[in-house]
Amino acid sequence: MAGKDDLKRFISQNKTVNLSTVNLGDPATISGFSWSGLEAGKAEMVKALKAYQRLARIIPGENPDIILALLEKNIHSALQIAAIPRPLFLNTYSNMFGKNTDLMERVYRNALAVRAAVVRRYL
């Protein structure tokens, strides 16, 4: 998967793109991004952007540093977060959230809601 520096570079080059809502499954949309210096790893970058998007959808506000920190710890989705017991999540990842427990609680609740929606859809 693309690294933190490449993701930061992509975000910097595509400031007008809302990564929480853009359709990353649309080849036309993807080709419209600025890929300067990132062309060689485009396929890996798209995978990383999809993981970024999954987290951006459950983390309120603009928090790219938190998203990138979670990705570095191999946390790519709400389902992964929901699978972690709440106390363990709060203790393990509090530094990434600047010890903002309110934000962490919201993220954890959002992750649980996504997991519940996935289970309902599956059933």
C-alpha positions as CSV (number, residue, x, y, z in Angstrom):
1,M,0.0,0.0,0.0
2,A,1.1,3.6,-0.7
3,G,3.0,5.2,2.2
4,K,2.1,8.2,4.3
5,D,4.3,10.6,2.4
6,D,2.7,9.6,-0.9
7,L,-0.8,10.0,0.5
8,K,0.2,13.4,1.9
9,R,1.5,14.4,-1.5
10,F,-1.6,13.2,-3.3
11,I,-3.8,15.1,-0.8
12,S,-1.7,18.2,-1.3
13,Q,-1.9,18.0,-5.1
14,N,-5.7,17.4,-5.0
15,K,-6.9,19.9,-2.4
16,T,-10.3,20.3,-4.0
17,V,-11.1,16.6,-3.8
18,N,-13.3,15.5,-0.9
19,L,-11.9,12.1,-0.2
20,S,-14.8,11.1,2.0
21,T,-17.3,11.5,-0.8
22,V,-15.5,11.1,-4.1
23,N,-16.3,8.0,-6.2
24,L,-13.0,6.1,-6.1
25,G,-14.5,3.3,-8.2
26,D,-15.0,5.5,-11.2
27,P,-12.0,5.3,-13.6
28,A,-12.9,8.7,-15.1
29,T,-12.8,10.3,-11.7
30,I,-9.5,8.7,-10.9
31,S,-8.0,9.8,-14.2
32,G,-9.0,13.4,-13.4
33,F,-6.8,13.6,-10.3
34,S,-3.4,15.2,-10.3
35,W,-0.9,12.2,-10.3
36,S,2.3,14.2,-10.8
37,G,5.1,12.2,-9.4
38,L,2.8,9.4,-8.3
39,E,2.0,7.7,-11.6
40,A,4.2,4.7,-11.1
41,G,2.3,3.6,-8.0
42,K,-1.2,4.6,-9.1
43,A,-2.9,1.2,-8.5
44,E,-1.4,1.0,-4.9
45,M,-2.4,4.7,-4.3
46,V,-6.0,4.0,-5.3
47,K,-6.1,1.2,-2.7
48,A,-4.6,3.5,-0.1
49,L,-7.1,6.2,-1.0
50,K,-10.0,3.8,-0.6
51,A,-8.7,2.9,2.9
52,Y,-8.3,6.6,3.6
53,Q,-11.9,7.2,2.5
54,R,-13.3,4.4,4.7
55,L,-11.7,6.1,7.7
56,A,-12.6,9.6,6.6
57,R,-16.2,8.6,6.6
58,I,-16.2,7.7,10.3
59,I,-13.8,10.4,11.6
60,P,-15.7,13.7,11.9
61,G,-14.2,16.9,10.7
62,E,-11.0,17.3,8.7
63,N,-8.5,15.0,10.5
64,P,-6.0,13.8,7.9
65,D,-3.2,13.3,10.5
66,I,-5.4,10.9,12.5
67,I,-6.4,9.0,9.4
68,L,-2.8,8.7,8.2
69,A,-1.7,7.6,11.7
70,L,-4.3,4.9,11.8
71,L,-3.4,3.7,8.3
72,E,0.3,3.5,9.5
73,K,-0.9,1.2,12.3
74,N,-2.7,-1.0,9.7
75,I,-6.2,0.2,10.6
76,H,-8.0,0.6,7.3
77,S,-11.7,0.4,8.1
78,A,-14.6,0.9,10.6
79,L,-14.9,-2.9,10.8
80,Q,-11.3,-3.2,12.1
81,I,-12.0,-0.5,14.7
82,A,-15.3,-2.1,15.8
83,A,-13.5,-5.4,16.2
84,I,-11.2,-3.8,18.9
85,P,-12.7,-3.8,22.4
86,R,-13.5,-0.2,23.3
87,P,-11.1,0.1,26.3
88,L,-8.3,-1.3,24.2
89,F,-9.0,1.1,21.3
90,L,-9.1,4.1,23.7
91,N,-5.9,3.1,25.4
92,T,-3.9,2.0,22.3
93,Y,-4.8,4.9,20.0
94,S,-5.3,7.9,22.3
95,N,-2.0,9.5,21.3
96,M,-3.2,9.6,17.6
97,F,-6.2,11.6,18.7
98,G,-4.3,14.0,20.9
99,K,-6.0,12.4,23.8
100,N,-9.3,13.8,22.6
101,T,-11.5,11.1,24.2
102,D,-14.7,12.7,22.9
103,L,-13.5,12.4,19.3
104,M,-12.3,8.8,20.0
105,E,-15.7,7.9,21.4
106,R,-17.5,9.3,18.4
107,V,-15.2,7.5,16.0
108,Y,-15.7,4.2,17.9
109,R,-19.5,4.7,17.9
110,N,-19.4,5.5,14.2
111,A,-17.4,2.3,13.6
112,L,-20.0,0.3,15.5
113,A,-22.8,1.9,13.5
114,V,-21.0,0.9,10.2
115,R,-20.5,-2.6,11.4
116,A,-24.2,-2.9,12.4
117,A,-25.2,-1.6,9.0
118,V,-22.9,-4.2,7.3
119,V,-24.4,-7.0,9.4
120,R,-28.0,-5.9,8.6
121,R,-27.2,-5.7,4.9
122,Y,-25.5,-9.1,5.0
123,L,-28.5,-10.7,6.7
